[in-house]
Amino acid sequence: MAGKKRRRNVPLYVWVSPEELQGIKARMEQTGIRNMSAYVRKMALNGYVLQVDLSPVRELVSLQRRCANNLNQAALHVNTYGGLYQNELQALQKDYADLWGPLSELLGKLAQVVAL
């Protein structure tokens, strides 16, 4: 470890009681941060840790990926055969409508977080 260059090379020591340490560890567990240095640094610099549940974003990415795949298949069909069936176009429109509902909901939630 002696030859290892550190990005953060100034140590900071903080003395706490056993009760305070347990409180810090409990807050770390709540936020999902496992590294004590990262947690203390984040709290000292920003005063808060924002924990975000990204599962709705993952779902939207999955929906977007499926929509893009369907659109690519439709484009291939148009380029190969010169046209697109009405039901294929309606399916694409439905997929994109299904995508925009949850997306606008998520954007509304993000706007509320930013307003805080």
C-alpha positions as MATLAB code, in Angstrom:
seq = 'MAGKKRRRNVPLYVWVSPEELQGIKARMEQTGIRNMSAYVRKMALNGYVLQVDLSPVRELVSLQRRCANNLNQAALHVNTYGGLYQNELQALQKDYADLWGPLSELLGKLAQVVAL';
ca = [
       0.000    0.000    0.000;
       3.048    2.264    0.355;
       3.483    2.594   -3.423;
      -0.216    3.281   -4.000;
      -1.078    6.877   -4.886;
      -4.221    8.144   -3.248;
      -6.551   10.726   -4.670;
      -7.446   11.808   -1.156;
      -4.203   11.978    0.766;
      -5.145   14.029    3.861;
      -6.432   11.960    6.794;
      -9.223   13.329    8.971;
      -9.797   11.854   12.406;
     -13.068   12.191   14.301;
     -13.661   10.884   17.795;
     -17.155    9.636   18.619;
     -18.799    7.781   21.478;
     -19.991    4.186   21.014;
     -23.591    5.444   20.899;
     -22.747    8.013   18.213;
     -20.943    5.324   16.213;
     -24.023    3.104   16.358;
     -26.156    6.054   15.195;
     -23.804    6.707   12.288;
     -23.838    3.040   11.308;
     -27.650    2.981   11.489;
     -27.880    6.017    9.175;
     -25.356    4.420    6.804;
     -27.485    1.288    6.672;
     -30.608    3.356    5.937;
     -28.915    5.049    3.005;
     -27.251    1.895    1.715;
     -23.713    3.272    1.988;
     -21.210    0.704    3.251;
     -18.053    2.813    3.230;
     -17.683    4.912    6.388;
     -15.283    7.383    4.738;
     -17.640    7.950    1.805;
     -20.602    8.482    4.133;
     -18.792   10.894    6.470;
     -17.319   12.810    3.520;
     -20.738   13.110    1.857;
     -22.371   14.302    5.069;
     -19.573   16.777    5.857;
     -19.576   18.300    2.379;
     -23.273   18.237    1.531;
     -25.063   17.818    4.841;
     -27.329   15.105    3.468;
     -27.339   11.888    1.522;
     -30.006   11.449   -1.110;
     -31.061    7.854   -1.649;
     -32.966    7.274   -4.865;
     -34.933    4.173   -5.791;
     -34.088    3.624   -9.456;
     -36.427    0.675  -10.074;
     -38.955    2.846  -12.005;
     -36.105    4.118  -14.185;
     -34.960    0.556  -14.886;
     -38.513   -0.341  -15.907;
     -38.673    2.668  -18.218;
     -35.341    1.739  -19.790;
     -36.694   -1.756  -20.422;
     -39.852   -0.344  -22.017;
     -37.792    2.042  -24.120;
     -35.536   -0.799  -25.260;
     -38.561   -2.846  -26.359;
     -40.040    0.132  -28.191;
     -36.755    0.791  -29.977;
     -36.493   -2.872  -30.952;
     -40.045   -2.850  -32.352;
     -39.339    0.366  -34.243;
     -36.181   -1.129  -35.739;
     -38.127   -4.202  -36.846;
     -40.786   -1.984  -38.443;
     -38.108    0.073  -40.227;
     -36.530   -3.127  -41.528;
     -39.943   -4.287  -42.791;
     -40.564   -0.945  -44.517;
     -37.116   -0.933  -46.139;
     -37.437   -4.572  -47.245;
     -41.067   -4.740  -48.374;
     -41.897   -1.059  -48.917;
     -44.757   -0.693  -46.464;
     -46.099   -1.186  -42.974;
     -49.315   -2.843  -41.937;
     -51.822   -0.704  -40.048;
     -51.861   -3.062  -37.051;
     -48.034   -2.836  -36.777;
     -48.214    0.946  -36.748;
     -50.954    0.859  -34.094;
     -48.856   -1.523  -31.978;
     -45.926    0.898  -32.154;
     -48.163    3.800  -31.180;
     -49.541    1.812  -28.232;
     -46.029    0.887  -27.061;
     -44.950    4.525  -27.075;
     -48.130    5.613  -25.299;
     -47.436    2.959  -22.644;
     -43.933    4.359  -22.280;
     -44.958    8.009  -21.894;
     -47.437    7.405  -19.062;
     -44.895    6.078  -16.540;
     -42.262    8.498  -17.844;
     -44.400   11.560  -17.139;
     -45.252   10.118  -13.708;
     -41.560    9.669  -12.926;
     -40.733   13.171  -14.118;
     -43.437   14.538  -11.816;
     -41.886   12.727   -8.855;
     -38.445   14.027   -9.765;
     -39.828   17.558   -9.977;
     -41.175   17.184   -6.419;
     -37.765   16.058   -5.167;
     -36.053   19.009   -6.860;
     -38.590   21.403   -5.317;
     -37.577   20.235   -1.817;
];
